[in-house]
Amino acid sequence: MRIPFAAALGFVLVAAGPLPAEPPAALKPEAKFLPDNCQMVGVVRVEQLLTSDAFRLLEKESPLIARQQKAIAANLPLPLDQIDRIVLGGPVTGEGEGVFVVHTRKKIVPENVVWSKTGFDLPSTVKVGNYELHRRRNESYSIVADDLLVVGKELALRLVLTRDREPMFSAGLDAALKEADLSVTVAFALDVASVRVARRGDPVPFIPGLQMALAERAADGLTLTAKFGKAVEVRAIAVPSAAFDKSVTVLKDEVTRFAEFHRMTLKGSVADDVLDIFKLNVAAEPKRVTASTQFGAAPLARLLNELAK
């Protein structure tokens, strides 16, 4: 399955570029089953998210969140309350396929996999390397350990199930991952450097308040994390491009412009605590530009409700 992302950032490995790197230790054991040369890697700590005070309030106050949770749960091979975390990786542009690795809270009982007993698209089982692959027309799956279930298209799963090594990540993705706190509730890392090669003159995606083409030229990597507890803490870190003059200044200016644009757009239609979601703390250093904010779940719910109108 292709992995969507709002900014639609992509990846093409440059053969003459730096040597690829192995995944960080924080992604093991799931990383073993991610594809080579991922454009994006993400971690969603499902149990941590669902049990947080912030998410419980969001679920109650925002119909959009409640609908999305229901839709996501309906498309998973296991019930949400059995999942500890999900690690995903793959392309966001091009023809490649991504893989989801579901890490469960308890030992997986094969008969409890929802897709094994639905009335349509029932799996057929074949041996692939040391694993059993349950083939389906849509997403296939394989139980690769007592608490690990790998999900993806059949070809993508065959590639990772027969590969007897860790995946290799690009230098750009490796740089982004080094900036990411992979222990928080939600974390994504993107290789931006190769997007400039992959785009090949195609228009950049439109993001209101952001000069996307300029920001893309100025960054080599990007991380986005969110920590859910009583409140929500969001942090974005851009890795400046050494090949772009004044990249740190450009990134700092673009982040500031993005936040101010949304504050001005929403001003007068929402309360001040909602506007404060876009009140970013921006810090510029030679090797990173960081933007962070913290807010309650109630203002976020009101913002989502306003945007859903």
Secondary structure, DSSP 8 states (H G I E B T S, - for coil): -----TT-------TTSS--B---GGGTTGGGGS-TT-SEEEEE-HHHHHTSHHHHHHHHH-HHHHHHHHHHHHTSSS-GGGEEEEEEEE-SSSS---EEEEEESS---GGG-GGGSSSSS--EEEEETTEEEEE-SS-EEEEEETTEEEEE-HHHHHHHHS--S---B-HHHHHHHHH--TTSSEEEEEE-TTHHHHHTT-----BTTB-HHHHHHHEEEEEEEEEESSSEEEEEEEEE-TTSTTHHHHHHHHHHHHHHHHHHHHBTTB-HHHHGGG--EEEEETTEEEEEEEE-HHHHHHHHHHHT-
